[in-house]
């Protein structure tokens, strides 16, 4: 626990009028204007937006097993630089996170690294093989306190297994996060199915393969009276199904990725595997629909689906390349670009979609393992989990400047708005960029760091 006091001056909390925030002993001790604190380090936040620390419900940290792509250390460092204070680590590691032992290992690695809290996701089925249920209860009862379960990367396609999983997690208020992909309809699929896939000669991935599973699972969840969460929803039809389900009061939540908010299938015409992702990039009409869905609350959250891959798995022919894109360091910029700068969402809306709601779905907004509570308002007495963003800054995305061990960002060379200036985890600085610090006594500045976007301070 940090005993150091930090005074943030003039931050626009959720985009509102400037206010000071005094951080002490891991919590927000005081808010208001004209605060003073003898001996505190002072961060001048003039012009910056303060948001609650971001929470990612869908991160691939790759450890254990693929430490050449990412480690808990490097992935959570990338998270901190992107403004995240908590990430949910997906279960498709080697070995798969399908036992109490593996989820506790991942949780412990996160605590040791200290850049962001790591909330392990448990696999739904043993080995993610879709044949029998994993030890969901043991993972829930473990030190990691797992509440989110997913076979992400593959779909729980067996309706009976999905029903049993939904029934099982009810006992401890868990949620099944479904990677909605009907396997038979997507065998060998390489990109969105449509006119373009025909022209490029790539096997198509029909929208209905996603929508059919979502429709089935919202009905199953309602039948069982349990919670289902839809991962990386990507089509207009999926938005419409979730909207209808919510109108009927069915227990469903949904996420969209930053890349599905911005990029379209047209990029696939380059045959550059940086644009190969699961689910695939869709059409401009789908992008419009997911933006509308996020704005009106049909889609609850933005989740990164940060999916690091080493160069040899991406720098090859399209058909052979791995699916996935980096996302942690650029998520907030893409959301500002697509949702805030377009007037579709204000900063309070961003706080909801990227902090409050994902924390609520992952059940870390109230009682949580080791006091690792997230998604709380920026008010006195709350944990000092905060991100400061400069919405007026912009920069060119430079993959070489990333904290990730991988380089597969689809935004390389693209100019994006917004700069994460500082991230605080329980009052401790986990990321700081630029020279806005001053010691209240000595007026010293802290060391400069490179921007994830390669900009100059
Ligand atoms: Zn997935």
Boltz pocket constraint, residues with backbone or C-beta under 6 A from the ligand:
constraints:
  - pocket:
      binder: B
      contacts: [[A, 152], [A, 153], [A, 154], [A, 179], [A, 231], [A, 232], [A, 278], [A, 279]]
      max_distance: 6.0
